[in-house]
Amino acid sequence: MTPDAEELVAAAHVVRLPLVTRFRGVTEREAVLLRGPRGWGEFSPFLEYDDAEASAWLAAAVEAGWGAPAPAVRDGVPVNATLPTVPVDRIREVLDRFGSVRTVKVKVADARETLADDVARVREVRRILGPEGRIRVDANGGWNVDQAERAAHELCRFDLEYLEQPCASVSELAELRERLRDWQLPIAADESVRKADDPLEVARVGAADLLVVKVQPLGGVAAALHIVAEAGLPAVVSSAIDTSVGLAMGARLAAALPELDYDCGLGTAALLAADVTREPLAPVDGAIPVRDVEPDAALLREHTAPPERVAWWHERLRRCAALLAGDRGQTPA
């Protein structure tokens, strides 16, 4: 049964975790961990998201804590390192936290930086990985079509695996993909799936070669599996700088995909300076296991968010629970 709002608030642990480097403009990550009868779920939509968008994240947490797990076809998930827009002289330090991964996703198109900065960062990653390593870049929709085409021209000499969300809109992705058709440089869609009213449009109009799917924004494992199946495109499972509880949810999604051709962005526990478990879901030999994560009571207490933030998250939880109840035809608690 789906818990009501007050049950969720009673089950909630609101934490604030420090990051090892600035990511998405923040140095700390707040999350709500919910314990249900089946296990733990995470509710951690970014602060700027409205309640309608955040309610999908709550649906995923409820599924993890109160629902039945999807059947798994693998017990481990190969992962990539994720490199924020750090200075070149910090790249080795950050990548070392991920251990022996073969793939690095490099964040690019930061409004505070230039294409030259992106090129320097990707060049250094290629030097560190060597010719056998895999590099993908993620622009988070930060370029227009002309900028993306120019960036592709500059960056493709480093043998890119794919461009992730180079432009913001589906129409721009489609135009860019047409311009790059002879380049053999695939385009991956992330925001055009998880933030779209129609997550299948990008596949339907031929605007991407693969999908990046995240379990929380898409409303849970079952919903994400449905989108991937309907799209008919290869998928990469990624995270949103989750705690190890959220990463375990992502690993369940990756484990349930019939095919998994790409390393997944589920190694980001390496970007947390602290976690909620004594056994973080961090990469070992380039992979993470598919398993439940049990938070440590002492760590939950140590990293509890300040009282005003706990109250803020409780109210957000109530509002999103009311939206979910309305979607399901229930009486909001």
C-alpha positions, 0 to 999 in steps of 0.5 A, a space after each residue: 500500500 502507498 503510505 500517506 503523507 504523515 507516514 512518510 514524514 514519520 519515516 523520513 531522515 533528512 540529511 545534509 552531506 558535504 561534497 568533495 568539490 563544487 557540483 551544480 553550484 553547491 558544496 553540500 547535498 541534501 536528501 530525505 531517506 525513507 524507510 519502508 517495509 521493503 527497505 530504504 528509498 531516497 527523495 532528493 530532488 534538487 532545490 529549484 525543482 517545483 513540486 510537480 517535478 519533485 513528486 516523481 522523485 517521491 514516487 521512486 522513493 516510495 517504490 523502493 521502500 514499499 514496492 516490489 523489486 524488478 527482476 535483476 539480470 545482473 548482480 553488478 553494474 560497470 560505472 564511469 567516473 564523473 568529472 565536475 568542472 574542476 581546474 586541470 590540476 585537480 583532475 587526477 585527484 578527483 578521478 583517483 577517488 573513483 578507482 580503476 574505472 575505464 570511462 569518464 564523463 566530463 562536464 562541459 559548457 559551464 557558463 563561467 568557462 570557455 570552450 578552451 577550458 573544456 578542451 583542456 579538461 578533456 585533453 587531460 582526461 585523455 592523457 590520464 586514461 590513455 588511448 583505451 579509455 572512454 570519454 563522454 562529455 555532458 553539456 546539460 543543454 548548455 550549447 545552441 546548435 552552432 556552439 555544439 557543432 563547434 564543440 564537437 569539432 574541437 572535442 572529437 579529436 579526443 575520441 569521444 564515446 558520445 555527447 550528452 544533452 549538448 542542446 536543451 531542446 529536442 528540435 535542437 538535438 535533432 538538427 545537431 544529430 543531422 549535422 553530425 550524421 557523418 561524424 559517427 558521434 552519438 548523441 545521448 538525451 538526458 534532460 530531454 527524457 527526465 524533464 520532458 512532458 513526453 519523454 519518448 519524443 526524443 526517440 520518436 523524432 530521431 533526435 538521439 542515439 541513446 537515452 540517459 535515464 535516472 530512477 528518481 526523476 522518472 518516478 521509479 524503476 518500473 516507470 524508467 524500464 517502460 520508457 526505455 522499452 518504448 523508446 527502443 534505444 540503448 540506455 545509460 543509467 545515471 544518478 543525481 549525486 545521490 547518497 548510497 541509498 539512491 545509488 542502490 535504486 539506480 543500480 536496481 534499474 541498471 540490473 533490470 535492463 535487458 541490455 546494458 551496453 554502456 558504463 553507468 553514471 552510478 559511481 558518484 558516491 566518490 564525489 561525497 565527502 560523507 555518506 549515510 552508510 559505513 559501506 558506501 556504494 562506491 566503485 570497486 574495480 570499475 563497478 558497483 554491486 546490486 544490493 540493498 543499502 542500510 544507513 547507519 543510525 549514527 551517521 544519520 544523526 551526525 549528518 542530520 540537516 539543520 532544524 529549519 531544513 528538516 522542516 522545509 523538507 517535511 513540508 515539501 514531502 507533504 506537498 509532493 505526497 498530496 500530488 501523488 495521492 491526487 494522481 492515484 485518485 486517493 484522498 490526500 492525507 
